[in-house]
Amino acid sequence: MIIQDVIDHLEELAPLAYAEDFDNVGLLVGDKKEKLTGILVTLDTLEAVVDEAITNNCNLIISFHPIIFKGLKKITGKTYVERVILKAIKHGIAIYAIHTALDNAIQGVNAMICNKLGLKNKNILIPQGGTIKKLTTYVPKHEAEQLRKALFAAGAGNIGNYSNCSFNTDGLGTYQGNEDSNPTIGEKGKTHEEEETQVSVIFAKHLESNIIKTLIKTHSYEEVAYEVFTIENRNKDIGMGMIGELNTPMTEEDFLAFLKSTMKTGCIRHSSFLNKEVKKVAVLGGSGSFAINAAKANGADAFVTADLKYHDFFMAENSILLADIGHYESEQYTKNLIVQYLTKKITNFAVVLSNTNTNPVKYF
C-alpha cells in the first residue's frame, strides 16, 4: 500500500469537500505516493507523537487537528509547529489532518459522543447547506437509460433512503457542426434534429469530478451539453453537532455526574440549573458556542460542548443547560473512532492508537 490508499479510505468516511472553509485539512506533510510502513492516529501532532511514530515504524500520522493551521513563513524550529514539521520531514513521516471534515460526517466526532452517552434517535444539529448538486444533460432518447445507469453507478441519484432518482423530459434537440466537427449523429455543416431526453440527477458535491467524467465517457456526442447547479437544500446527513435522546431522563445533577464520568473530564462548567429533567441532549465536539441557538431551537434540554466564554453562558436564558466539558475531553474518543474504522478497512497494516496525551489543559 501507499499513503494515498489510506487517504482514499479516510475520505470515504469524511470527504474533505465538507470541511469548513476556514480549516486546513488533508495531507499537510509528506508524499502521498510513498509506500506505507504503518499508521499512527492522534488527536494532535506534537513532537512526542512524531517520536512515537518513529518508535512504531509508522510513516503516516493521522491527526484530528491540523498541525499547520495558519500560514508559515519560516520553518526554523523556533516554535513547536516548526519543530514537528522538521522532525516529520527528517524521518520521512507524512501528516494528514481530518478535523472539520470528520466533524461534519454523519459517523464522525459527534456521533462518537452520542454513542458514548448512549443517545438514541440521533440527528444532525446544524445540517450543512450547499452540499448537494444537480446535473442536467441532454442525450439521444435511445441512450437515456444507459446514461442514467452509468450516472447511478457513479453515485448520482441518491436521496435519503432512495436511489436511482432522476427526472426525464423528452424533446427535440438541434445542432450544426462546423467544418472541424466530427458528429456521431448527423452530418457536419447541416442542422440536425434529434429526439433527446433531458436527464436531471442530484449528487453529493464531493462526487462532481467522477460524475462529470462518467457523463463524458458514457455520452455518445462529440460535445456534451450539460449544466451543474448547487442546490441549497440542507443535507440531513452532513453538518455540525448532533442531537439525540437519553434512554431514561435524568435530573440535571445526575446528568452532569454521568457526563463527567463518561467523558472523563476533571471539570464541567455549566449554566444555571432549571430544575427540570434532561432527556433531549445536543452535542458538539470542540468549540461550540455558535450552536447554542440551534440546540435551543431543536428543543434540547442540555447542550454538551467546549470552550464556552463567560458571556456565552448568558445565552442559556433559562431554557437550556449548557455544559462545557473541555475541548480535549469532547474530542478525545475521535482517535479511537479513526482506528476502529481503518482497522476494518486495512487488515495488512498495523493501525496504532497514540498513547500520548496531548491535552494542554491541566486541572488542579
C-alpha positions as CSV (number, residue, x, y, z in Angstrom):
1,M,0.0,0.0,0.0
2,I,0.9,3.6,-0.5
3,I,-0.2,6.6,1.7
4,Q,-2.8,7.6,-0.9
5,D,-4.6,4.3,-0.3
6,V,-5.1,5.2,3.3
7,I,-6.2,8.7,2.3
8,D,-8.8,7.2,0.0
9,H,-10.3,5.2,2.9
10,L,-10.4,8.3,5.1
11,E,-12.1,10.4,2.5
12,E,-14.8,7.8,2.2
13,L,-15.6,8.4,5.9
14,A,-15.1,12.1,5.8
15,P,-14.8,13.8,2.3
16,L,-12.7,16.9,2.5
17,A,-15.3,18.7,0.4
18,Y,-17.4,19.1,3.6
19,A,-14.7,20.6,5.8
20,E,-15.3,24.1,6.9
21,D,-13.8,26.9,4.7
22,F,-11.5,28.2,7.5
23,D,-9.9,24.8,8.0
24,N,-6.7,23.2,6.8
25,V,-7.3,19.5,6.1
26,G,-5.8,16.8,4.0
27,L,-2.2,15.8,3.6
28,L,-0.1,18.6,5.2
29,V,3.3,17.0,5.2
30,G,4.8,14.2,3.0
31,D,4.4,12.4,-0.3
32,K,1.2,10.6,-0.9
33,K,3.0,8.1,-3.3
34,E,5.3,6.8,-0.6
35,K,5.0,3.2,0.4
36,L,3.2,2.7,3.8
37,T,5.0,1.2,6.7
38,G,2.5,1.9,9.5
39,I,-0.2,4.3,10.7
40,L,-0.3,6.3,14.0
41,V,-3.6,8.0,14.9
42,T,-3.6,11.0,17.3
43,L,-5.7,14.0,18.3
44,D,-2.8,16.4,17.9
45,T,0.6,16.1,16.3
46,L,3.3,17.1,18.8
47,E,7.0,16.2,18.9
48,A,6.3,13.4,21.3
49,V,3.8,12.0,18.8
50,V,6.3,12.1,16.0
51,D,8.7,10.2,18.3
52,E,6.0,7.7,18.9
53,A,5.6,7.2,15.1
54,I,9.3,6.7,14.7
55,T,9.4,4.1,17.5
56,N,6.4,2.2,15.9
57,N,7.9,2.5,12.4
58,C,4.8,4.5,11.2
59,N,5.4,6.8,8.3
60,L,1.9,8.2,8.4
61,I,0.4,10.2,11.2
62,I,-3.4,10.8,11.0
63,S,-4.1,13.8,13.2
64,F,-7.5,15.1,14.0
65,H,-6.3,18.7,14.5
66,P,-4.1,20.2,11.7
67,I,-0.5,21.0,12.9
68,I,-0.4,23.6,10.1
69,F,-3.3,26.0,10.6
70,K,-2.1,29.5,9.9
71,G,0.4,30.3,7.2
72,L,4.1,29.6,7.9
73,K,6.8,31.9,6.6
74,K,9.7,30.1,8.2
75,I,10.5,26.6,9.3
76,T,13.5,27.1,11.6
77,G,12.4,25.1,14.6
78,K,11.6,28.1,16.7
79,T,8.0,27.0,17.5
80,Y,6.6,23.6,18.3
81,V,4.8,23.6,15.0
82,E,8.1,24.2,13.1
83,R,9.9,21.5,15.2
84,V,7.1,19.0,14.5
85,I,7.3,19.6,10.7
86,L,11.1,19.5,10.6
87,K,11.2,16.2,12.6
88,A,8.5,14.6,10.4
89,I,10.2,15.6,7.2
90,K,13.6,14.4,8.5
91,H,12.2,11.0,9.3
92,G,10.0,10.7,6.2
93,I,6.8,10.8,8.1
94,A,3.6,12.2,6.4
95,I,0.9,14.0,8.4
96,Y,-2.7,14.0,7.4
97,A,-5.4,16.1,9.2
98,I,-9.1,15.3,9.1
99,H,-10.6,17.9,11.5
100,T,-13.9,19.5,10.4
101,A,-14.4,17.0,7.6
102,L,-14.9,14.4,10.4
103,D,-16.8,17.0,12.5
104,N,-19.4,17.2,9.7
105,A,-19.5,13.4,9.0
106,I,-22.6,11.5,10.0
107,Q,-20.4,8.8,11.6
108,G,-17.9,11.3,12.9
109,V,-16.9,13.2,16.1
110,N,-20.4,14.0,17.3
111,A,-21.8,10.5,16.6
112,M,-19.0,9.2,18.8
113,I,-20.0,11.5,21.7
114,C,-23.6,10.4,21.2
115,N,-22.6,6.7,21.3
116,K,-20.6,7.3,24.5
117,L,-23.6,8.9,26.1
118,G,-26.0,6.3,24.8
119,L,-28.2,8.7,22.9
120,K,-30.8,7.3,20.5
121,N,-32.9,8.9,17.7
122,K,-29.8,10.9,16.6
123,N,-29.9,13.7,14.0
124,I,-27.5,16.3,12.7
125,L,-27.9,19.5,14.8
126,I,-26.9,22.0,12.1
127,P,-27.3,20.4,8.6
128,Q,-24.8,21.8,6.1
129,G,-26.1,23.7,3.0
130,G,-24.6,23.7,-0.5
131,T,-23.6,20.0,-0.3
132,I,-26.0,18.8,-3.0
133,K,-25.5,19.5,-6.7
134,K,-27.8,18.9,-9.7
135,L,-26.7,17.7,-13.2
136,T,-28.9,18.4,-16.2
137,T,-27.8,17.0,-19.6
138,Y,-29.3,16.1,-22.9
139,V,-28.9,12.7,-24.6
140,P,-30.3,10.9,-27.6
141,K,-33.6,9.3,-26.4
142,H,-32.4,5.7,-27.1
143,E,-29.3,6.2,-25.0
144,A,-31.0,7.7,-21.9
145,E,-31.3,4.5,-20.0
146,Q,-27.7,3.6,-20.5
147,L,-26.6,7.1,-19.3
148,R,-28.8,7.0,-16.3
149,K,-27.4,3.6,-15.2
150,A,-23.9,4.9,-15.6
151,L,-24.6,8.0,-13.5
152,F,-26.3,6.0,-10.8
153,A,-23.3,3.6,-10.6
154,A,-21.1,6.7,-10.2
155,G,-23.1,7.8,-7.1
156,A,-25.7,10.1,-8.6
157,G,-29.5,9.9,-7.9
158,N,-29.4,9.2,-4.1
159,I,-32.0,11.0,-2.0
160,G,-32.1,9.7,1.7
161,N,-33.4,6.1,1.6
162,Y,-34.0,6.2,-2.2
163,S,-31.6,5.5,-5.1
164,N,-31.7,5.7,-8.9
165,C,-33.6,9.0,-8.7
166,S,-33.9,11.1,-11.8
167,F,-36.2,13.3,-13.8
168,N,-36.6,12.9,-17.5
169,T,-38.2,15.1,-20.2
170,D,-38.4,14.2,-23.9
171,G,-37.9,16.9,-26.5
172,L,-36.2,17.9,-29.8
173,G,-32.6,18.9,-29.8
174,T,-30.9,20.7,-32.7
175,Y,-27.3,21.3,-33.6
176,Q,-25.0,22.1,-36.5
177,G,-21.3,21.2,-36.5
178,N,-18.7,23.3,-38.3
179,E,-16.0,22.0,-40.7
180,D,-13.8,20.9,-37.8
181,S,-16.6,18.9,-36.1
182,N,-17.0,15.1,-36.1
183,P,-20.6,14.5,-35.1
184,T,-21.5,11.0,-34.0
185,I,-25.1,11.5,-35.2
186,G,-25.8,13.8,-38.2
187,E,-23.5,15.4,-40.7
188,K,-21.2,18.4,-40.2
189,G,-22.3,21.6,-41.9
190,K,-26.0,20.5,-41.7
191,T,-28.5,21.4,-39.0
192,H,-29.6,18.1,-37.3
193,E,-32.7,17.4,-35.3
194,E,-32.6,14.6,-32.7
195,E,-35.1,13.3,-30.3
196,E,-33.5,13.7,-27.0
197,T,-34.2,13.2,-23.3
198,Q,-33.3,15.8,-20.8
199,V,-31.9,13.9,-17.8
200,S,-31.6,15.5,-14.4
201,V,-30.0,13.9,-11.3
202,I,-28.6,15.1,-8.0
203,F,-25.3,14.1,-6.4
204,A,-23.1,14.8,-3.4
205,K,-20.7,17.6,-4.2
206,H,-17.6,15.6,-3.5
207,L,-18.6,13.3,-6.4
208,E,-18.7,16.0,-9.0
209,S,-15.4,15.1,-10.8
210,N,-16.3,11.5,-11.1
211,I,-19.9,12.3,-12.2
212,I,-18.7,14.6,-15.0
213,K,-16.1,12.0,-16.1
214,T,-18.8,9.3,-16.2
215,L,-21.0,11.6,-18.2
216,I,-18.4,12.4,-20.8
217,K,-17.3,8.8,-21.1
218,T,-20.8,7.4,-21.5
219,H,-22.3,10.1,-23.7
220,S,-22.0,9.5,-27.4
221,Y,-21.9,13.1,-28.6
222,E,-18.6,14.7,-29.5
223,E,-19.5,17.8,-27.5
224,V,-21.7,17.1,-24.4
225,A,-24.1,19.8,-23.2
226,Y,-24.6,19.8,-19.5
227,E,-25.3,22.1,-16.6
228,V,-24.3,21.8,-12.9
229,F,-26.1,23.7,-10.2
230,T,-25.6,23.9,-6.4
231,I,-28.8,23.1,-4.6
232,E,-29.3,25.0,-1.4
233,N,-31.2,22.1,0.3
234,R,-29.9,21.3,3.8
235,N,-28.2,17.9,4.0
236,K,-29.6,15.9,6.9
237,D,-26.5,13.6,6.8
238,I,-23.8,16.2,6.9
239,G,-23.3,19.0,9.3
240,M,-22.1,20.2,12.7
241,G,-23.2,18.7,16.0
242,M,-25.9,16.1,16.8
243,I,-28.9,15.8,18.9
244,G,-30.5,12.7,20.4
245,E,-32.3,11.4,23.4
246,L,-31.3,9.6,26.6
247,N,-32.9,6.2,27.2
248,T,-34.1,7.4,30.6
249,P,-34.5,11.1,31.7
250,M,-32.1,12.3,34.4
251,T,-32.0,15.1,36.9
252,E,-29.6,17.9,35.9
253,E,-27.2,16.9,38.7
254,D,-27.3,13.2,37.8
255,F,-26.8,14.1,34.1
256,L,-23.7,16.2,34.9
257,A,-22.3,13.5,37.1
258,F,-22.9,10.9,34.3
259,L,-21.3,13.3,31.8
260,K,-18.3,13.9,33.9
261,S,-17.7,10.2,34.5
262,T,-18.3,9.1,30.9
263,M,-16.3,11.9,29.2
264,K,-13.5,11.6,31.8
265,T,-13.3,15.3,32.5
266,G,-11.8,16.9,35.5
267,C,-14.3,19.8,35.5
268,I,-17.6,20.8,33.9
269,R,-18.5,24.4,33.7
270,H,-22.3,24.8,33.3
271,S,-25.1,27.3,33.3
272,S,-27.8,27.6,36.0
273,F,-29.9,24.6,36.8
274,L,-33.5,24.8,35.6
275,N,-34.9,22.2,37.9
276,K,-36.2,20.0,35.1
277,E,-35.2,16.6,33.7
278,V,-32.7,16.1,31.0
279,K,-34.0,13.9,28.1
280,K,-33.0,15.6,24.8
281,V,-29.3,16.3,24.5
282,A,-27.4,18.2,21.8
283,V,-23.6,17.7,21.5
284,L,-20.8,19.4,19.5
285,G,-17.2,18.4,20.0
286,G,-14.7,21.2,20.3
287,S,-15.7,24.9,20.3
288,G,-19.4,25.0,20.0
289,S,-20.8,28.3,21.2
290,F,-22.1,29.1,17.7
291,A,-24.5,26.2,18.0
292,I,-26.2,27.3,21.3
293,N,-29.2,28.8,19.5
294,A,-29.5,25.7,17.3
295,A,-29.6,23.5,20.3
296,K,-32.3,25.6,21.9
297,A,-34.3,25.7,18.6
298,N,-34.2,21.9,18.4
299,G,-35.7,21.6,21.9
300,A,-32.6,20.3,23.6
301,D,-32.7,20.1,27.4
302,A,-28.9,20.2,27.6
303,F,-26.0,21.1,25.2
304,V,-22.7,19.5,25.7
305,T,-19.7,21.3,24.1
306,A,-16.5,23.1,24.9
307,D,-14.7,26.5,25.0
308,L,-17.7,28.5,26.2
309,K,-16.8,32.0,27.2
310,Y,-18.3,34.0,30.1
311,H,-21.0,35.7,28.1
312,D,-21.9,32.5,26.2
313,F,-23.5,31.2,29.4
314,F,-26.0,34.0,29.4
315,M,-27.3,32.6,26.2
316,A,-28.9,29.7,28.1
317,E,-31.6,32.2,29.0
318,N,-33.2,29.8,31.5
319,S,-34.2,27.5,28.6
320,I,-31.3,25.0,28.4
321,L,-28.5,23.6,30.5
322,L,-25.1,24.4,28.9
323,A,-22.2,22.1,29.8
324,D,-18.6,22.9,28.9
325,I,-16.6,19.6,29.4
326,G,-13.3,20.8,27.8
327,H,-12.0,20.8,24.3
328,Y,-9.8,17.8,24.6
329,E,-12.4,15.9,26.6
330,S,-15.1,16.4,24.0
331,E,-12.9,15.1,21.2
332,Q,-10.7,12.5,22.9
333,Y,-12.5,9.5,21.5
334,T,-12.1,10.7,18.0
335,K,-8.8,8.9,17.5
336,N,-10.5,5.6,18.7
337,L,-13.1,6.1,16.0
338,I,-10.5,6.5,13.3
339,V,-8.5,3.5,14.5
340,Q,-11.7,1.3,14.5
341,Y,-12.7,2.5,11.1
342,L,-9.2,1.9,9.5
343,T,-8.7,-1.4,11.2
344,K,-11.8,-2.7,9.4
345,K,-10.6,-1.3,6.1
346,I,-6.9,-2.2,6.3
347,T,-6.0,-5.6,7.6
348,N,-2.4,-5.9,6.4
349,F,-1.0,-2.9,8.3
350,A,-1.0,-2.1,12.0
351,V,-3.1,1.0,12.9
352,V,-1.6,2.3,16.1
353,L,-3.5,4.3,18.6
354,S,-1.3,7.0,20.0
355,N,-0.6,6.8,23.8
356,T,0.4,10.4,24.0
357,N,-2.0,12.6,26.0
358,T,-1.9,15.8,24.0
359,N,-4.2,17.8,26.3
360,P,-2.5,21.2,27.1
361,V,-5.0,22.0,29.8
362,K,-4.4,20.7,33.3
363,Y,-6.7,20.7,36.3
364,F,-5.6,21.4,39.9
